[in-house]
């Protein structure tokens, strides 16, 4: 669960700050759901907790690449968010999602290195960003 703690809105997108209620981590997430549908995440209110899925937006890289993070594979089974497949990963105690098409997992692979430029909000309380329908 995540508590919405702040919103910085612009005309067609916004940055939202979500606090993981278990780990205490605060993630700055890009929310562009209003650009792709009128049925979006604007219903979220500061101070309320939501069940959220956050995608890491980036690419798989070699460990020697600057800015790369080691991400642990939670499960090698494809996780569906809408009609899009993701791999569930963990950085520290926090769980995120990466596009399954970006990752070529070998059997029993436990981790890979990923460089991401932002975190995108892709699902809130079962409502999926329409980009992934």
NURO-302645 format. One record per atom (N, C-alpha, C): residue in one letter; x, y, z. Coordinates in steps of 0.02 Angstrom, whole numbers, padded with zeros to 5 digits, always signed. Layout:
N
AXYZ...
//
This chain:
133
X+00042-00059+00000X+00000+00000+00000X+00044+00062+00000X+00018+00113-00030X+00052+00177-00035X+00006+00233-00013X+00034+00281+00023X-00003+00340+00042X+00018+00396-00005X-00031+00431-00035X-00016+00488-00077X+00001+00547-00032X+00063+00573-00038X+00083+00626+00008X+00090+00694-00026X+00096+00696-00093X+00100+00760-00127X+00088+00751-00202X+00065+00804-00234X+00053+00805-00306X+00080+00870-00334X+00118+00866-00388X+00140+00924-00426X+00111+00916-00496X+00059+00955-00511X+00023+00947-00574X+00044+00998-00625X+00044+00977-00688X+00049+01022-00745X-00014+01010-00787X-00016+01036-00848X-00079+01032-00886X-00101+00962-00903X-00055+00919-00925X-00075+00853-00950X-00043+00794-00912X-00002+00809-00863X+00028+00755-00823X+00043+00783-00755X+00071+00741-00713X+00088+00763-00646X+00140+00716-00615X+00175+00742-00566X+00219+00702-00525X+00184+00692-00459X+00180+00630-00438X+00149+00615-00374X+00200+00581-00329X+00193+00594-00265X+00240+00567-00216X+00202+00517-00174X+00224+00454-00178X+00192+00399-00143X+00238+00371-00090X+00212+00362-00030X+00251+00333+00025X+00228+00261+00035X+00276+00215+00028X+00261+00145+00041X+00247+00137+00115X+00188+00113+00133X+00168+00111+00203X+00204+00055+00242X+00237+00010+00207X+00275-00043+00241X+00348-00025+00248X+00379-00001+00194X+00451+00013+00195X+00468+00085+00213X+00421+00130+00204X+00433+00201+00217X+00465+00238+00159X+00481+00202+00105X+00512+00233+00046X+00463+00281+00013X+00487+00339-00007X+00447+00387-00044X+00470+00385-00117X+00423+00371-00162X+00438+00368-00233X+00405+00427-00268X+00444+00461-00310X+00417+00513-00354X+00396+00477-00418X+00332+00477-00434X+00306+00441-00491X+00275+00488-00542X+00287+00473-00605X+00258+00511-00660X+00189+00481-00675X+00138+00523-00676X+00070+00502-00692X+00047+00541-00754X+00044+00505-00810X+00020+00535-00872X-00047+00506-00893X-00082+00474-00846X-00145+00439-00862X-00197+00485-00893X-00196+00549-00876X-00245+00595-00904X-00232+00612-00977X-00171+00597-01001X-00155+00608-01072X-00185+00553-01116X-00199+00494-01088X-00222+00438-01129X-00295+00421-01118X-00328+00451-01067X-00398+00435-01055X-00428+00485-01005X-00493+00494-01010X-00529+00532-00960X-00541+00491-00897X-00534+00424-00904X-00540+00378-00847X-00470+00366-00821X-00447+00409-00774X-00377+00410-00755X-00368+00410-00679X-00310+00429-00656X-00293+00425-00584X-00305+00490-00546X-00341+00536-00576X-00354+00601-00543X-00398+00594-00481X-00428+00536-00471X-00470+00525-00411X-00429+00521-00347X-00363+00512-00352X-00321+00503-00293X-00318+00567-00252X-00321+00559-00187X-00320+00615-00140X-00262+00609-00091X-00231+00665-00075X-00176+00667-00027X-00200+00641+00041X-00158+00599+00071X-00173+00571+00137X-00209+00505+00135X-00230+00482+00076X-00267+00419+00069X-00218+00365+00044X-00229+00303+00067X-00188+00246+00046X-00218+00211-00014X-00175+00188-00059X-00196+00154-00120X-00150+00094-00132X-00176+00044-00166X-00137-00012-00189X-00111+00007-00259X-00046+00019-00265X-00018+00045-00327X+00035-00002-00356X+00041+00002-00423X+00096-00032-00458X+00136+00023-00493X+00201+00019-00484X+00247+00069-00511X+00296+00035-00559X+00301+00064-00619X+00346+00037-00671X+00410+00078-00672X+00466+00043-00679X+00530+00075-00690X+00537+00086-00765X+00547+00147-00786X+00554+00165-00857X+00628+00171-00873X+00655+00124-00912X+00726+00125-00927X+00747+00067-00971X+00807+00040-00956X+00834-00014-00997X+00880-00059-00957X+00884-00121-00979X+00932-00169-00950X+01002-00148-00974X+01050-00150-00928X+01118-00129-00944X+01168-00177-00912X+01232-00170-00931X+01285-00207-00899X+01298-00177-00830X+01322-00216-00785X+01333-00192-00717X+01382-00134-00714X+01426-00128-00763X+01476-00075-00761X+01448-00008-00784X+01387-00007-00809X+01358+00055-00834X+01341+00102-00777X+01360+00165-00787X+01346+00216-00736X+01271+00223-00724X+01251+00227-00662X+01181+00236-00644X+01140+00172-00643X+01171+00116-00655X+01134+00052-00656X+01118+00031-00584X+01059+00004-00575X+01038-00023-00511X+01031-00099-00518X+01052-00135-00467X+01042-00207-00466X+00970-00219-00443X+00931-00253-00485X+00862-00269-00467X+00854-00344-00460X+00821-00365-00408X+00810-00436-00396X+00744-00457-00427X+00744-00515-00458X+00684-00541-00490X+00641-00573-00435X+00580-00548-00427X+00533-00575-00377X+00506-00641-00403X+00484-00641-00465X+00460-00702-00498X+00474-00695-00572X+00494-00751-00604X+00507-00747-00676X+00443-00758-00717X+00386-00767-00683X+00322-00771-00718X+00300-00702-00739X+00275-00696-00800X+00252-00631-00825X+00191-00610-00785X+00192-00548-00762X+00137-00517-00725X+00098-00473-00773X+00033-00483-00780X-00007-00442-00824X-00033-00380-00788X-00023-00323-00819X-00055-00261-00797X-00092-00238-00859X-00158-00243-00856X-00198-00233-00917X-00180-00287-00966X-00161-00267-01027X-00141-00314-01079X-00066-00316-01089X-00029-00290-01042X+00044-00284-01049X+00079-00328-00998X+00131-00363-01021X+00169-00407-00977X+00227-00371-00944X+00237-00386-00880X+00290-00356-00840X+00326-00410-00800X+00387-00395-00781X+00425-00435-00733X+00424-00396-00668X+00406-00430-00614X+00406-00399-00548X+00476-00404-00518X+00502-00346-00497X+00570-00343-00471X+00570-00307-00403X+00626-00312-00370X+00634-00280-00305X+00700-00242-00303X+00697-00182-00276X+00758-00144-00259X+00753-00133-00185X+00800-00163-00149X+00794-00164-00076X+00731-00201-00057X+00687-00171-00018X+00624-00202+00002X+00565-00179-00041X+00577-00135-00089X+00524-00106-00130X+00515-00144-00195X+00452-00156-00214X+00436-00192-00275X+00414-00145-00331X+00438-00161-00391X+00423-00121-00451X+00411-00170-00509X+00395-00141-00567X+00383-00180-00627X+00425-00152-00684X+00450-00198-00727X+00484-00178-00788X+00451-00216-00846X+00450-00185-00906X+00422-00218-00964X+00455-00286-00974X+00415-00338-00983X+00444-00404-00993X+00483-00407-01059X+00463-00369-01109X+00499-00368-01172X+00569-00338-01168X+00582-00301-01115X+00648-00270-01105X+00698-00318-01074X+00673-00374-01046X+00715-00419-01006X+00716-00488-01038X+00775-00514-01050X+00783-00582-01075X+00810-00625-01018X+00764-00648-00976X+00784-00686-00916X+00807-00756-00935X+00863-00775-00907X+00887-00844-00914X+00855-00885-00858X+00852-00950-00867X+00821-00993-00816X+00855-00983-00749X+00814-00974-00698X+00836-00964-00628X+00878-00900-00618X+00873-00853-00665X+00909-00789-00656X+00878-00751-00597X+00920-00729-00551X+00896-00697-00490X+00898-00621-00492X+00940-00592-00535X+00945-00519-00538X+00971-00498-00606X+00964-00433-00619X+00995-00402-00677X+01006-00328-00660X+01041-00292-00703X+01054-00222-00691X+01010-00180-00737X+00982-00128-00708X+00932-00088-00744X+00946-00014-00730X+00947+00026-00782X+00954+00098-00774X+00888+00130-00794X+00859+00166-00747X+00794+00197-00761X+00797+00272-00750X+00757+00307-00789X+00756+00380-00785X+00696+00406-00745X+00646+00363-00737X+00588+00384-00699X+00548+00323-00677X+00500+00336-00633X+00453+00285-00610X+00384+00308-00631X+00348+00263-00666X+00281+00279-00690X+00228+00243-00650X+00175+00278-00634X+00118+00247-00601X+00077+00212-00654X+00067+00145-00648X+00032+00108-00700X-00034+00077-00678X-00044+00071-00611X-00107+00043-00587X-00120+00069-00516X-00184+00086-00504X-00205+00109-00437X-00270+00074-00420X-00270+00037-00364X-00329+00001-00341X-00365-00038-00397X-00326-00071-00439X-00354-00111-00493X-00369-00073-00556X-00367-00007-00555X-00378+00034-00615X-00311+00041-00651X-00310+00021-00715X-00248+00020-00754X-00243+00081-00798X-00184+00111-00802X-00171+00165-00851X-00190+00138-00920X-00231+00174-00956X-00258+00150-01020X-00204+00138-01073X-00144+00162-01062X-00089+00147-01108X-00073+00072-01108X-00094+00036-01057X-00078-00035-01050X-00138-00081-01061X-00193-00052-01083X-00253-00093-01099X-00247-00125-01167
//
